[in-house]
Amino acid sequence: MKSALVRDWMTANPIVITSNCTLPEAYWLMVNNKIRRLPVMDHDTLVGIVTLEDLRGKIPSTLIGMDPVRASDMLTKLPVRHVMSENPKTIAVNATLVEAARLMLEYKISALPVMDGSRLVGIITESDIFRVLVAD
């Protein structure tokens, strides 16, 4: 595993969204594609990452204490830029899986967008690293 490369185990060409995508749109995109993370791209630039946990657990403080019907209506229109992690940690396509695992452990994250220069080319997750460990 020490010499295994990110490029060989990542998901290439991941599904992405823009920061204007609404919370429900992002949620159903994840559910329907059986994924838990979406890189957020604006104008071909990686600006963030949003996870299923972000969508389920982060409610902007402006909605707390608001009338439930009004808050629900606002949540359906809320763009992911309000709950995404901005400027996510990334990894180079030529990096090793050990480097990816170290970054994930250090920053307590479960995925890294994979970059080839300034271009998003994939995503590597902790599940991908587990697959290496159990591969025949």
MARVODO-128028 format. One record per residue (C-alpha): residue in three letters; x, z, y; residue number from 1. Coordinates in pm, whole numbers. Layout:
BEGIN
(atom "Ala",(X,Z,Y),NUM),
...
END
This chain:
BEGIN
(atom "Met",(0,0,0),1),
(atom "Lys",(291,60,239),2),
(atom "Ser",(343,-312,283),3),
(atom "Ala",(-25,-414,277),4),
(atom "Leu",(-123,-585,601),5),
(atom "Val",(-434,-539,810),6),
(atom "Arg",(-491,-917,808),7),
(atom "Asp",(-537,-914,430),8),
(atom "Trp",(-801,-636,422),9),
(atom "Met",(-991,-664,751),10),
(atom "Thr",(-1330,-822,801),11),
(atom "Ala",(-1251,-1142,985),12),
(atom "Asn",(-1471,-1276,1265),13),
(atom "Pro",(-1685,-962,1295),14),
(atom "Ile",(-2033,-966,1440),15),
(atom "Val",(-2007,-873,1808),16),
(atom "Ile",(-2246,-788,2089),17),
(atom "Thr",(-2227,-780,2468),18),
(atom "Ser",(-2249,-464,2672),19),
(atom "Asn",(-2596,-574,2787),20),
(atom "Cys",(-2736,-569,2432),21),
(atom "Thr",(-3009,-304,2406),22),
(atom "Leu",(-2985,-4,2176),23),
(atom "Pro",(-3264,-130,1945),24),
(atom "Glu",(-3105,-479,1924),25),
(atom "Ala",(-2770,-328,1829),26),
(atom "Tyr",(-2931,-89,1581),27),
(atom "Trp",(-3124,-361,1396),28),
(atom "Leu",(-2822,-591,1396),29),
(atom "Met",(-2626,-318,1218),30),
(atom "Val",(-2906,-231,977),31),
(atom "Asn",(-2982,-592,886),32),
(atom "Asn",(-2613,-674,829),33),
(atom "Lys",(-2533,-344,655),34),
(atom "Ile",(-2258,-253,900),35),
(atom "Arg",(-2192,62,1101),36),
(atom "Arg",(-1983,-63,1393),37),
(atom "Leu",(-1999,-346,1645),38),
(atom "Pro",(-1721,-455,1879),39),
(atom "Val",(-1854,-507,2230),40),
(atom "Met",(-1731,-822,2403),41),
(atom "Asp",(-1791,-939,2758),42),
(atom "His",(-1654,-1280,2860),43),
(atom "Asp",(-1423,-1299,2556),44),
(atom "Thr",(-1276,-957,2636),45),
(atom "Leu",(-1310,-652,2412),46),
(atom "Val",(-1466,-383,2630),47),
(atom "Gly",(-1584,-132,2372),48),
(atom "Ile",(-1711,-46,2030),49),
(atom "Val",(-2047,103,1936),50),
(atom "Thr",(-2128,278,1611),51),
(atom "Leu",(-2449,359,1434),52),
(atom "Glu",(-2371,724,1508),53),
(atom "Asp",(-2345,642,1881),54),
(atom "Leu",(-2690,487,1870),55),
(atom "Arg",(-2840,779,1683),56),
(atom "Gly",(-2668,1062,1864),57),
(atom "Lys",(-2591,980,2225),58),
(atom "Ile",(-2880,1016,2464),59),
(atom "Pro",(-2791,986,2832),60),
(atom "Ser",(-2845,1314,3016),61),
(atom "Thr",(-3077,1139,3262),62),
(atom "Leu",(-3336,1109,2983),63),
(atom "Ile",(-3329,1475,2882),64),
(atom "Gly",(-3633,1658,3012),65),
(atom "Met",(-3811,1334,3102),66),
(atom "Asp",(-4164,1258,2988),67),
(atom "Pro",(-4123,1151,2620),68),
(atom "Val",(-4322,828,2661),69),
(atom "Arg",(-4121,722,2965),70),
(atom "Ala",(-3792,823,2800),71),
(atom "Ser",(-3881,623,2488),72),
(atom "Asp",(-3961,318,2699),73),
(atom "Met",(-3629,351,2883),74),
(atom "Leu",(-3435,390,2556),75),
(atom "Thr",(-3573,62,2425),76),
(atom "Lys",(-3427,-112,2731),77),
(atom "Leu",(-3102,84,2758),78),
(atom "Pro",(-2790,-133,2721),79),
(atom "Val",(-2517,-25,2478),80),
(atom "Arg",(-2265,3,2762),81),
(atom "His",(-2418,349,2824),82),
(atom "Val",(-2331,478,2476),83),
(atom "Met",(-2035,268,2358),84),
(atom "Ser",(-1678,390,2345),85),
(atom "Glu",(-1494,200,2616),86),
(atom "Asn",(-1142,59,2580),87),
(atom "Pro",(-1125,123,2205),88),
(atom "Lys",(-801,170,2019),89),
(atom "Thr",(-701,-157,1854),90),
(atom "Ile",(-446,-277,1603),91),
(atom "Ala",(-247,-597,1572),92),
(atom "Val",(-335,-840,1297),93),
(atom "Asn",(21,-815,1155),94),
(atom "Ala",(24,-433,1141),95),
(atom "Thr",(34,-248,811),96),
(atom "Leu",(-257,-54,668),97),
(atom "Val",(-46,260,693),98),
(atom "Glu",(-23,205,1070),99),
(atom "Ala",(-400,153,1085),100),
(atom "Ala",(-465,468,882),101),
(atom "Arg",(-233,671,1108),102),
(atom "Leu",(-415,553,1420),103),
(atom "Met",(-753,634,1267),104),
(atom "Leu",(-636,982,1171),105),
(atom "Glu",(-468,1049,1505),106),
(atom "Tyr",(-769,947,1712),107),
(atom "Lys",(-1034,1060,1460),108),
(atom "Ile",(-1196,717,1446),109),
(atom "Ser",(-1332,518,1155),110),
(atom "Ala",(-1253,163,1262),111),
(atom "Leu",(-1014,-45,1467),112),
(atom "Pro",(-1080,-384,1622),113),
(atom "Val",(-804,-620,1506),114),
(atom "Met",(-636,-825,1774),115),
(atom "Asp",(-419,-1135,1775),116),
(atom "Gly",(-281,-1104,2124),117),
(atom "Ser",(-587,-1067,2346),118),
(atom "Arg",(-822,-1230,2093),119),
(atom "Leu",(-1047,-1026,1861),120),
(atom "Val",(-998,-1160,1508),121),
(atom "Gly",(-1140,-884,1291),122),
(atom "Ile",(-1220,-521,1230),123),
(atom "Ile",(-1058,-282,985),124),
(atom "Thr",(-1247,26,870),125),
(atom "Glu",(-1166,332,669),126),
(atom "Ser",(-1372,176,388),127),
(atom "Asp",(-1137,-124,388),128),
(atom "Ile",(-841,111,346),129),
(atom "Phe",(-1021,290,60),130),
(atom "Arg",(-1070,-50,-108),131),
(atom "Val",(-691,-94,-113),132),
(atom "Leu",(-648,241,-285),133),
(atom "Val",(-889,155,-564),134),
(atom "Ala",(-797,-215,-600),135),
(atom "Asp",(-679,-321,-944),136),
END
